[in-house]
């Protein structure tokens, strides 16, 4: 089969398309014939060897994907060969024609969702759900700010928050991105490249601030978030590319909480709840993954460059 293989850590150029042996599922495993794989920023960190989890080499990247069940290992139930599925984690990597997955990482894919859209679900929507509801304890009627709302995780957060009855504002860096944010359910969109966008956000909130802030670039925004948070506000940090200095007194004056999260830390009790919520949203159409760009598997290096570029517009997907 064809797969992207990393044999040394480095830039996008270390992603090589190779022919590798076909896979076979072991006990409790599912072999998925993939038709699409999602590209996430975390994939680039692991490729570079700069992530807290440093994979052993050779390594095939990717956790998101969608396709059909090709084979089932012993002891696997609830799935059938040929069934359409999406995956939120892989034992072998999803930048490939085949992926080995633990049974709990494979979910049925609704007929109204394409394979490319299915590859957008696992990490972005799972992360957004955990940020909003399991870590920030967001509730209907609250006011939510989603930074980077035109990207994969940001759009997921916008859709999830709107479906749950929240008042949602999102930021983006281009007019095209802001239009997308509004189209996908935000009540208002703001240009985060504008010098006075934080003042505009505070005015839109009625000068009360935001109950929940979903933060994807904490090293740039966290100090501003503390000033934008409402009394008892919660800031969910799910992305950062460096350090930042903050004034802890900003947390004290209004009892603001900063919570960090990683989807990998979801407990055995939390993960099924995430899956159930996402599957229901996909089934009833409340969640509609946005594919911003599709590239063939061989162009994985370009996908890694694009996913880290500014001006996010939906999810980048590799077609297989």
Secondary structure, 3 states (H helix, E strand, C coil): CEEEEECCCCCHHHCEEEECCCCCCCCCEEEEEEEEEEECHHHHHHHHCCCCCCCCCCECCCCCEEEEEEEECCCCCCCCCCCEEEECCCCCCCCECEEEEEHHHEEECCCCCCHHHHCCCHHHHHHHHHHHHHHCCCCCCCEEEECCCCEHHHHHHHHHHHHCCCEEEEEECCHHHHHHHHHCCCCEEEECCCCCHHHHHHHHCCCCCEEEEEECCHHHHHHHHHHHEEEEEEEEECCCCCCCCCCCHHHHHCCCEEEECCHHHCCHHHHHHHHHHHHHHHHHCCCCCCEEEEEEHHHHHHHHHHHCCCCCCEEEEEEC
